[in-house]
Amino acid sequence: QVQLVESGGGLVQAGASLRLSCAASGRTSSMSAMGWFRQAPGKERAFVAAITRSASNTYYADSVKGRFTISRDNAKNTVYMQMNNLKPEDTAVYYCAARYAVLTDYIRRNTYNYWGQGTQVTVSS
């Protein structure tokens, strides 16, 4: 089992920055990749970013490229997402996810085995 706990969300104005953290515990050594998804009210949960275990590869949704940066510290079993130049459309609950499978598809939700409880990010205009 793997447990994921997100933190770092909050209420900010447009143009501000936030850094989300996802602390993993349990059998984390088997995880091949971790990702961030977000869900806005009335919308489906959508891919934001992913990072492989070695951190050699990162992937981003087009909507956040150039503004968000995913990183990880394996010694701390923690994944981060630095979010800069936040926009009102970034408002959502952000979820951390982890998976075992080594796949080239990082976007599909059902390829991830574990999820955190989510952290709210609200960006005011």
C-alpha angles and dihedrals in degrees: 000000000000126000122203125195121186126202140164102071123134149131116296139159124253112280094030128117136235134181118214122202130200116195114199127200135175124036095000096146090077094056113110097188144001130207147182124232131178136206123200121196111285094007136100122258107270136198117257109166143337138195132196122236094258090045087232092124132041130181132197141189111247090243093064103033111127093016105058127052125192120203139159141210107207092189088062095034087232134134121200136197118199110202117195132179092018118203131202089251089063089069108121145105107280119215130195117217137187134192144186101213122095102222136152091226111084097163104071114091094211092064090070120085103194135038136190125228094256136243125235120240117188122183118191123204 
